[in-house]
Amino acid sequence: MDFFVQQVVNGLTLGGVYALIALGYSLVYGVLKLLNFAHGDVYMVGAFIGFGVLTAFGGPASLAAPVPLVLLAMFVAAALGSGVLGVVIERFAYRPLRDATRIAPLITALGVSFFLQNAVLLLLGADVRTYDTSAFIPVTTAVDVGPLSISLVRILVIVAAAALMVALARLVGRTKLGRAMRAVAFDREAAQMMGVDIDRTIVATFFIGSALAGVAGVLVGLVFLQVSHLMGFIAGLKGFTAAVIGGIGSVPGAMLGGLLIGMAESFTAAYISSTFQNLIVFGILITVMLVRPVGLLGTPELNKV
Amino acid sequence: MPPIGVDEWVARSGERTEGHAGPLAPVLRRLERIPPWAWLAIAAGAAALFPLLTDSAFALRVGVNALLLAMLALGLNVVVGWAGLLDLGYIAFYGFGAYAFALVSSDQLGEDGVHLPAWISIPAIMVAAAVLGLLLGLPSRRLVGDYLAIVTLFFGQVFVELVVNLDRVRLPGADEPISLTGGPNGIPGVDPISVLGTEIITPRGYFYLLLVLTVLLMAGLHLLDRSRTGRAWRAVREDALAASFMTIPVNGVKLMAFAFGAAIAALAGSVFAAVQAGVFPQSFETPFLILIYAALILGGAGSIAGAVLGAVVVSVTLELLRDPDQASVLFYGVVLLTLVARLRPWKLLAAVLGATVALGLVTHGAAGAISPDLTAGEPALGGWTGGALDAWLVLPENAATAGNWAFVALVCGVLATTLLAPRLRPLAIVPLVYVAAFAWEARLVGQPAITRQLLLGALLVVMMTWRAHGLLGSRRVEVL
């Protein structure tokens, strides 16, 4: 039973991270109808920015500032850095192609992803960096829930992911910017005629989505410790899967999809085999797509002629 | 913008149909009238001469790789260029062909292994790959463009994962687990292909085999392009809904494109396994997929000649990048050519070049006066050009960190330059060229593997924004 609950916690942690990545995918896809392959690499850059801040504060073992402050600095820096990167990618790689054929921005996104991966490889080398979280958040500071002890870091991840999702849901649902985003997602031309500033809305979407990915990168670093230039590809893929399963373009769908994928992975690794983790995720994706192509919470789109 | 009330497509129709202008116009018009089969014969003849001119095994290997890439680009062209389906699992079919061929032509299976003759195994593998392609294409019945991309991308990942993990398979009825794919070590000792009773073992032999296969493939694809099926593919690509109203079976046509692409990739994979005399999982990972895409996009998706041209240009360029000396010649050559091609009139070009030289000399003089260490580095290029470069470029020894910053500055600078008003751009080019040369000498030239990949990634982005139809493709307009 303990083992089972432990897997639920693992699944929640993993799912929170995937959900954050999925949200970025979903937002961008909703607004631009573009599958942003580079999103996973933005997340990777976020993880490295977090690592850079950690090192700048004196490294995990000898922090020069209180731990909460350092964590906050890592999150803010990663969110800002990734957000700006996302905006730059949009401005230079996707905006020129907004009216091009449908396949063109996809190929560009592939190129951007590959370029980012290798630029980080060139600048930082192929070594895996380690966050070494236990040096500044001791493993012993765990919260005991009945017979179970959950480490503080995992709680931090789950809480942070949940808080960000709630904030995002409010942003999309309640603010003027959110309304603009929904309008652009629904019909870009009509939104433009109603006076919505398309460019600004898209830039804001990219910034928010990429910032979430950056935060997800830091969270992953804190829990799973290792960051490398290759981490973005698979994570991005799973984030996208989460977005699709939940129903792409839908914010609650992305959260649900993320949790589902996270749980599926952690239970597969625990009860079946870690080798088949990715195969199971793939299987879920195919099944959902065949049974319900619009995702669990998505609404079917009418085919306009 | 066209005047109000005139459709943009109609207003610009003259641009699209107008013939060639300038002094070369008669020659170009004459060239256009040469039929495709004559072009094919000329190109094939020229390629057939290549092995006679060189004895170096390395050059022949480059030729073999270029032809393999050409075949792969041709297959991808069917799926991406004609049918307009973004297939990111394409590489798995290449791997499938290679592994299937390796299994039936080596000691991997059973006591003495299986050794089928290639003329039986390769067609069988192609058919199997086509069936696999159909199965993979099945989700595309319900999935529109982007979902399909992700399903196929996953399929490519799954292939590599399966291949790496299927090294201890327990077959029903067997006691010992057997190694089906050899895991990370791959399958060594694959038989060569025999044609008419002679085994092909030299790179030269494989070059000719691949050349024949490529030419046959190009001819076949040309006919296919003009057939009912070819037209149906293009119709589905342009507008699936309209195509279905024209009674085209959209799903069947899509599946057919997948099957064709898969079969061609499997053919290339089988030959690849024989050329290498072994198969290894690393050959079938994402970077190689990007390479195939880069070749197709550079040449022009949708064009047979373009796919082959792109493959040859990409693979030869990447080979040249391995050697620092050749890579440097290529780098400075491309920078110079780009400047010459883009800067008009010649007075502007002369001014920019002059300013660049002057900037370098002044900086070099100043840096040398501050500290001789700043100019202690040697450019990768030898000879008098290297000497001239040494006198122009500030290059300390071990400038890897500075080189990294220069690379970042270069990327930011290039991006910012695209935002400048056209008349201000020449001003930005002067320092950019200098920074580019510095980043090249301090960092990029020493990391050929990473530089190759960076260039491929950048190539995809630049080609799509600047010339989405590639070198030989025809411009497409999507009617929304």
Chai-1 contact restraints between the chains, C-beta under 6 A:
chainA,res_idxA,chainB,res_idxB,connection_type,confidence,min_distance_angstrom,max_distance_angstrom,comment,restraint_id
A,L35,B,D146,contact,1.0,0.0,6.0,A-B,restraint_1
A,F92,B,L415,contact,1.0,0.0,6.0,A-B,restraint_2
A,A93,B,V461,contact,1.0,0.0,6.0,A-B,restraint_3
A,P96,B,T465,contact,1.0,0.0,6.0,A-B,restraint_4
A,T101,B,R476,contact,1.0,0.0,6.0,A-B,restraint_5
A,T101,B,E478,contact,1.0,0.0,6.0,A-B,restraint_6
A,R102,B,G145,contact,1.0,0.0,6.0,A-B,restraint_7
A,I103,B,L86,contact,1.0,0.0,6.0,A-B,restraint_8
A,A104,B,M464,contact,1.0,0.0,6.0,A-B,restraint_9
A,A104,B,A468,contact,1.0,0.0,6.0,A-B,restraint_10
A,L106,B,L86,contact,1.0,0.0,6.0,A-B,restraint_11
A,I107,B,L460,contact,1.0,0.0,6.0,A-B,restraint_12
A,I107,B,M464,contact,1.0,0.0,6.0,A-B,restraint_13
A,T108,B,V461,contact,1.0,0.0,6.0,A-B,restraint_14
A,T108,B,M464,contact,1.0,0.0,6.0,A-B,restraint_15
A,G111,B,G457,contact,1.0,0.0,6.0,A-B,restraint_16
A,G111,B,L460,contact,1.0,0.0,6.0,A-B,restraint_17
A,G111,B,V461,contact,1.0,0.0,6.0,A-B,restraint_18
A,V112,B,V461,contact,1.0,0.0,6.0,A-B,restraint_19
A,F114,B,I290,contact,1.0,0.0,6.0,A-B,restraint_20
A,F114,B,G457,contact,1.0,0.0,6.0,A-B,restraint_21
A,F115,B,G457,contact,1.0,0.0,6.0,A-B,restraint_22
A,F115,B,A458,contact,1.0,0.0,6.0,A-B,restraint_23
A,N118,B,I450,contact,1.0,0.0,6.0,A-B,restraint_24
A,N118,B,Q453,contact,1.0,0.0,6.0,A-B,restraint_25
A,N118,B,L454,contact,1.0,0.0,6.0,A-B,restraint_26
A,L121,B,I450,contact,1.0,0.0,6.0,A-B,restraint_27
A,L122,B,I450,contact,1.0,0.0,6.0,A-B,restraint_28
A,L123,B,N404,contact,1.0,0.0,6.0,A-B,restraint_29
A,F240,B,I150,contact,1.0,0.0,6.0,A-B,restraint_30
A,T275,B,N165,contact,1.0,0.0,6.0,A-B,restraint_31
A,N278,B,E161,contact,1.0,0.0,6.0,A-B,restraint_32
A,F282,B,F154,contact,1.0,0.0,6.0,A-B,restraint_33
A,F282,B,V158,contact,1.0,0.0,6.0,A-B,restraint_34
A,M289,B,P139,contact,1.0,0.0,6.0,A-B,restraint_35
A,P293,B,R142,contact,1.0,0.0,6.0,A-B,restraint_36
